[in-house]
Amino acid sequence: MSTQHAPEPIIVPIDLEDRAYDIEIAPDVLDRLGGILKQKFPGARFGVITDLNVEKAQWERLKKSLEANGLDYAIISIPPGENAKSMARLDSVVFALLKEKLERNDIILAFGGGVIGDLAGFAAAIMRRGMDFVQIPTSLLAQVDSSVGGKTGVNSPHGKNLIGAFHQPRFVAADLGALETLPERQFRAGYAEVVKYGLIDDEEFFFWLEANQPEIFEGGPARAEAIARACRAKARVVVADEREHGQRALLNLGHTFGHALEAATGYSDRLIHGEGVAIGMALAHRFSTKLGLSNTQDDERVVAHLKKAGLPTKLSDIPGELSSTEELLNHIAQDKKVSRGALTFILTKGIGKAFIEQNVNPDHVFEFLNEERQK
């Protein structure tokens, strides 16, 4: 992947009145971040939460920027991976922050991918009854999705992200240069979340992605544009429905199936989040067609694009033996979108025509999953 250069930073505002903040997208924002933080939070100390992989690849850039601006910081580095999103790890991170004597007016820096953003954001939400934090997403998935909108939390044996809080960041610094050190598998997984925004309600964006996917992966100007368009799409939804009482649930297209598959594989490297979302979006389109809502042509077009990006699209693409259909359905029943026990899915009437369907018949889901297991 070649280094992406942009003449000017792209600023995407999140207009939440007194909690408004900006996303800054640029190839060098990490190198300038010390100055930005010094201006935004004069006199603050900073608690940097990261993982060992990001520390190795990116910490020197941030450290240099912090120290060049005379900022005082403490760094807490944890093992990488989805398993870090646990109550036990949250406890250790909060304890470490307290040991460093971070005060309520200090700032937590969530420096990493989606796992770090969710974990550090939740730690900030509960530290001293609420501390401010800044998202510094270093993965494509985090830059276009998890760092924006204030969802924070950890996983439970009962399901993904079932313990958490809505807690908006004060600023999001999306450094395009950080993506250059991202493993190819992680970049592909993040791309699934980019595709999601086209499939929800913007078929023109999906068609644009079909035409520009190679350049996005190579690091040309289309990469910055794709990230900015995804962030604007999420910003629009978050501002309209911050706490997911209605239309924000559309952002979970593919996630009901995907989260169940992640839980069934033990949140392991067998299936990372974006891969689960890719399979989930393909399943959501096929399930919609089975219910007579969508059409096979759109299903095939979505699957073809995901495959072109190197993403899995069916249950048999997951390595190893998969849990029983009964267990998958149990995981689906624990999903946050379940209401009074009724299954809620994000279904579709075609590309760019997603909608929220409540009271989905569990028997239909069970039958569909059994059929999918044979593919």
N, C-alpha and C positions, 0 to 999 in steps of 0.2 A: 504494500500500500504506500503510495507516494504521499509526501507531506502536503496537506491542504493549506492554501494561502487565501486569505480574504482581504480585500483592500480596507474594509472597515468592519468592526464588530457588528453582529446582528443582535438587536435588542428586541426581545419579545416580552411585553408587559403582561403581568397577571393582575388584573384590576379588581382587587378584593377590598376596596375602600381603605380602612385604616390598617389593613394587613397586606396591602399591595406590595409587590416586589417585581424585579426584573430577572429575566433569563438573559445572560450575555453569552453569545456563541461566537467564538473566535479561535484561531490557532495558537494564540499566545496569551490567552486570558490568565492561565496559570502563572505565567511569568510576571504578570502585572497585578496579581491578586493581593499581594501584600499592601500595595498602595491603595487599592480599592477598599480593603478591610480597615486600614488605618483611617481612611476618610469616613467610612460608614459607622465605625464603632470605636471612636476615640477612647483611649484608656483601657480597652478591654484586653483580657488575656484570652487565649484560644486553646481549646481542647481538641486536638486532631485525632479523629478515630479513623483508622484505615485497616487494611489487611496486609499480610506479608508480601503478597505479589505486587500490590500497588506500591507499597513502601519501596520495594526493590526497583521498580520501573519508573516511578514518578516522584518520589518524595524529595529528591534533591532539588527539583525545580521549585516545588512549593517552599521547601525549607529556605532556599536561597532568597526567595521573594519575601518571606516573612522576616528573615534576619536583616535583609537590606533595608527594611522599613522599621527596624527596631522593635518588632512585635514579640511579646513573650508568649511562649506556647509550651504545651506538653503533648507528647504523641503517645497514643495507645494503639498498638498494632496487634491484630488478632488473626487466627488462621483463616484462610479463604474458604469460600464455599457456602452453599445454602444451609448447611448444618449449623453455621454460626448464628443463624436467626433463631435462637432458642432463649428460653427464660434463663437458663444457666449462664449463657454468654452475656445476656443483658445485665444480669446481676453483677458479673465480673467487671463489665465496662463501667457501670454506674459506680461501683465501689472504687475503681481506679480513678474516675473523675473526682470523686469526693476526696480521695487520698491526695490528689494534686491540688486540693483546695480551690477548685473552680467555683466561683461565686455566681449568684443569680444573674448578674449583669454581664458576665463573661459569655463567650460565644463558642458553641460546639461546631466544629468543621467536619462534615461527613464527606470523607475523601476516599472515593472508591466507586464500585458498581452499585447495583440495586440492593444487594444484601447489606452493604455498609450504610447506604442511604436510609433504608428502612430501620435498621438497628440503631444507628446514631440518632436519627430523628425521633424515635421512640424514647431513647435515653434522654434526649433534650426535653421531651414533653413531660417526663416525670421527675427529672432532676430539679430539686428545690422547688417543686410544684410548677415547673415550667421555665426553661431557658431558651433563648433564641439560638437558632442554628443556621448554617449556610450549607447548601448542597454543592459539592464539587464532584459531579459525576464523571467517571473516567471510562465508562463503557457506553456503547451505543444505546443499549437498552435503558440505562439510567438516564442518559441525556434526553431521550425522546419520550420517556414515560415515567419511571418511578421517582425521579427527582422533582417532578412537577406536580403540584396539586395537594401536597400535605398529607398523603397517606403514609403512616409509619406503623411498624409493628414487627412481631415475630411469629414464628410458626408454632404449632402444637401437634402432638401426635394425632389429634382429631382433625387437623386440616391446616391449610396454609393461611397465614395472616389473620388468624382468628383472635389474636391478642394484640391490641394496638390502640392508636389514637390518631385523630386528625390534628395535625400540627404543622402549620405552614412555615416554610423557610423564610428567611429574610432576604435571601439572594441566591441565585443559581448561576454558577460559573461553569459553562460547558466548553471545555477546551478541546478543540478538534485535534490538536497535536497529540493529546493523550491516547487517541484512538490508534495511533501508529504502533503502539506497543501491545495492542489488544490481540490476543490469539484469534485466529481466523474463525474458530468455532464460536467464540463469544460474539464476534462481529455479526456472523450470520444469525445467531440467536436474537441479537438486538434488532436486526432487520425485520424480524417477524412483527415486532411492535410498530415499526414504521408502516408496514403493509396494512396493519389493522386499521389505521386511520382512513385509508382509502376504502376499505371494505365496509366501514361503519356507515358513512354518509357522503362520501366524496369519490365517486367513480372516476372523475377526471384525474384525481391524484393517483388512483390505482393505475390508470392507463399511462400516466406520466412515469410512474415507477417501472412499469413494463418496459418503457423505452429507455429509461436512464439507469436501470439497475447495475449494469456493468461499470458505469462511471462512478456510481455511489460506492461500489466496492473498491474501485481503484483509487479513489480519493480526489477526484476532480471536483469542479465547482458544484456539481449536482449533489455532492455529499452534504455540504453546508445548507443547500436549499432544502433537501429532504428533511434534515434535522429541524430547520426553522419551520417548515410547513407542518411537521408533526407536532412541534411545540405549540404553534398557533392553534392547531386543531384541539389539542388538549386544553389549552388556556381557555378557549371559548366554552368548552363543556364544563370545566371546573368553575368558572365564574358564574355560569348559569345554575349549577347544582353542586355546590362545594361538598356537601356531606352525603352525597349519593342517595337522596330521597327519591330521585326520579331518573332523568335522562343520563346522568353520569354513569349509571349502570351499563350503558352501551359500550363504555370503554372496556368492559369485561368480555367483549366478543372473543370466543375461544378459550376463555379462562375457566369456565365451569368444568369443561372436560379437561383442560390443561392442568388445573390445580389438582384434580382427582388423580391424574396420571403421575404428577410429581409426588403426591402423598403415597401412592401405591408403589413407587420406586424408591421410597425412603429419602426423598430430597437428595439423591446421590448424583454422581456424574453420569449415571446412565441416561438421565434426561434433565438437562438444565432448563431454566424457566422459559426462555424464548422458544426452545424446541417444543416444549409442552404446549405453548400458545399456538405454534404453527400447526401441530397436529389438531389441537382444539378448534382452530378456525376451519380447517378442512373438514373436521367432523361436524361442526355447526352447519356448514353449508350442505353437507351430504344429508344430515338429519333433517334440515329444512326441506330438502328435495323429497325425502322419504315421506314427510308430512304433507306434501303437495303445495308447499309454499314457494319454493324456488325451482330452478331448472338445472338439468345436468350440464348444459353448456357452460353456465357460470361456474358450477362446481369444478369442472375440468380446467377452466381458465385459471381459477384461484390455485388449484393444486399444481398446475404447470409452472406458475410463477414462483411458488414456494420451492418447488423442486429445483428450478433453475438457480435459485439462491442457495441451494445445497441444504435445504431444510427438510426434516421428516414430515410426512403427511398422513401416515396411517399407523395403527397400533403395532403392526409387525415391524415397523422401523425402529422400535425401542429394543435395544439389546437385552437379552436375558428373558426369563419367563415372567409373564405379566400376571398380576393378581387376578382372581376370579371376577366375573362380571358382578357378582353379589358385592364383593368388596369395593369395586369401583363405584357402584351405585351408593354404597354407604358413604364413601368419600364425597360424592356429589351431594348427598343429603346433608352434609356438614357445611356446605358452601355458604358463604355470608349472604348470598342472594336468596337463600331459602327463606320463605316467609310463612310462619305458622305451619311448618312442615311441608308446604307445597313447593314443588320444584319450579324454579324460575330459570329460564335460559335466554340468552341473547341469540335470537334466530334471524333469518334473513329472507328477503324476497328477491334477492339477487345482489350483484356487486353494488355496494354503496347504499344498500336498502335494509340495514339491520334494524331490529326492533326488539322490545322487551316482551317476552311471552311468559305469562304466569300460569300456574296450575298445569304444568306439563305432566302428562300421565307417566308415572314411573315405569309402567309396563312397556310403554312405547320406547323409553330410553333403554330398558333392559334388552328388549328385542333387537334394537338397533345396534347396541354394543356387541351382542352376540354375533350379529351379521358381520360387523367390522373386524371381529377377531379372526374371521376366516379369510380376510384379504391379505 
